[in-house]
Amino acid sequence: MSAEQAAPPRKRSRRFPVLTRDTARPEGGGRAAGGHQPAPYRQWPLLAVCAGVLVGLLVTVLHFRAGTLIVGAALLGGAVLRWTLPSVGMLAVRSRFTDLITYGVLGLAIVLLAMMAQPDPWLSVPFLDTVVHFTVR
């Protein structure tokens, strides 16, 4: 009998491995199109949001309020895509709920702040005016 055959089998350790070999894909993180399609077609939701943000940043150079509204709308569009589509590719970074909250809150905050931008704000929130005047004095 050889030494390999005489040794009892080792139990599997319940500790986490030292090296991580794989990570779980986020819920909905599968391809948005089939594997036979080129990468831009498979990742169209992420590219749509990134293109919207890029256009918004370029428009911001000419007209601040319009550009920031486009950026906020692109993030809100990302939240809608994440909510409605079963697979959004790399737009899925975390769980569906966390992505919805993140994209939605950031998009809504950017849109509201763009509407409150000076001069001639489209939206006035008296509570925020009071807070700003109280803290700036």
C-alpha positions as a printed Julia matrix, in Angstrom:
137×3 Matrix{Float64}:
   0.0    0.0     0.0
   1.41   3.43   -0.92
   1.43   6.51    1.31
  -1.32   8.2    -0.76
  -3.72   5.3    -0.28
  -3.01   4.97    3.47
  -3.79   8.64    4.35
  -7.42   9.28    5.33
  -9.35  11.75    3.17
  -9.18  15.33    4.42
 -12.36  17.05    5.53
 -13.4   20.2     3.71
 -12.74  23.28    5.77
 -15.66  25.53    6.65
 -13.42  28.61    6.53
 -13.56  31.02    3.62
 -10.83  30.35    1.06
  -7.78  32.56    1.09
  -8.19  33.32   -2.61
 -11.56  34.15   -4.07
 -12.03  32.24   -7.29
 -15.4   33.58   -8.41
 -17.97  36.24   -7.58
 -21.71  36.0    -7.89
 -23.25  37.91  -10.75
 -25.74  40.59   -9.61
 -29.41  39.8   -10.07
 -30.23  40.73  -13.66
 -26.56  40.96  -14.58
 -26.88  38.63  -17.56
 -26.38  39.8   -21.12
 -29.04  42.13  -22.51
 -28.68  40.39  -25.89
 -27.5   36.96  -26.99
 -23.88  35.87  -26.79
 -23.6   35.8   -30.58
 -24.07  39.6   -30.68
 -21.09  41.99  -30.45
 -20.33  43.53  -27.04
 -22.06  46.9   -27.67
 -25.33  45.1   -28.42
 -25.02  42.95  -25.31
 -24.41  45.99  -23.09
 -26.83  48.48  -24.66
 -28.51  49.5   -21.36
 -25.21  50.62  -19.84
 -24.15  52.33  -23.05
 -27.49  54.18  -23.25
 -27.1   55.57  -19.73
 -23.44  56.47  -20.3
 -24.29  58.16  -23.61
 -27.04  60.18  -21.91
 -24.67  61.33  -19.18
 -22.0   62.21  -21.76
 -24.47  64.24  -23.82
 -25.63  65.97  -20.64
 -22.07  66.87  -19.68
 -21.39  68.25  -23.15
 -24.6   70.32  -23.08
 -23.65  71.6   -19.61
 -20.77  73.5   -21.23
 -23.28  75.58  -23.2
 -26.27  75.67  -20.86
 -25.84  74.49  -17.28
 -29.47  73.81  -16.39
 -30.31  71.87  -19.56
 -27.17  69.76  -19.29
 -27.72  68.8   -15.68
 -31.36  67.97  -16.42
 -30.15  65.58  -19.13
 -27.68  63.96  -16.72
 -30.42  63.48  -14.11
 -32.83  62.15  -16.74
 -30.2   59.64  -17.91
 -29.81  58.32  -14.36
 -33.59  58.11  -13.94
 -33.68  56.25  -17.27
 -31.09  53.84  -15.86
 -33.37  53.22  -12.89
 -36.3   52.53  -15.22
 -34.21  50.14  -17.34
 -33.01  48.33  -14.22
 -36.6   47.98  -12.99
 -38.24  46.85  -16.24
 -35.66  44.66  -17.99
 -34.84  41.2   -16.69
 -31.21  41.39  -17.88
 -29.32  44.67  -18.18
 -25.73  43.49  -18.41
 -23.16  45.63  -16.65
 -25.79  48.18  -15.6
 -26.53  45.7   -12.81
 -23.88  46.46  -10.22
 -25.64  45.5    -7.02
 -28.99  43.96   -6.2
 -31.96  45.25   -8.19
 -33.36  47.1    -5.16
 -30.05  48.84   -4.38
 -29.52  49.81   -8.02
 -33.05  51.25   -8.23
 -32.57  53.3    -5.08
 -29.1   54.5    -6.12
 -29.96  55.49   -9.71
 -33.34  56.91   -8.71
 -32.21  59.02   -5.75
 -29.14  60.39   -7.55
 -31.15  61.14  -10.71
 -33.95  62.82   -8.78
 -31.5   64.87   -6.69
 -29.67  66.09   -9.8
 -32.95  67.02  -11.53
 -34.25  68.9    -8.47
 -30.97  70.73   -7.96
 -30.89  71.68  -11.66
 -34.4   73.1   -11.34
 -33.34  75.13   -8.29
 -30.16  76.52   -9.9
 -29.68  80.28   -9.91
 -30.42  82.66  -11.64
 -34.17  82.36  -12.18
 -34.85  79.01  -10.52
 -37.76  76.97  -11.89
 -38.4   75.48   -8.47
 -38.31  77.13   -5.08
 -38.27  75.15   -1.85
 -38.83  77.55    1.07
 -37.43  75.05    3.61
 -34.13  74.9     1.77
 -33.98  78.69    1.44
 -34.36  78.98    5.2
 -31.67  76.36    5.83
 -29.22  78.07    3.47
 -29.83  81.52    4.96
 -29.47  80.13    8.49
 -26.2   78.33    7.77
 -24.55  81.0     5.6
 -24.94  83.92    8.05
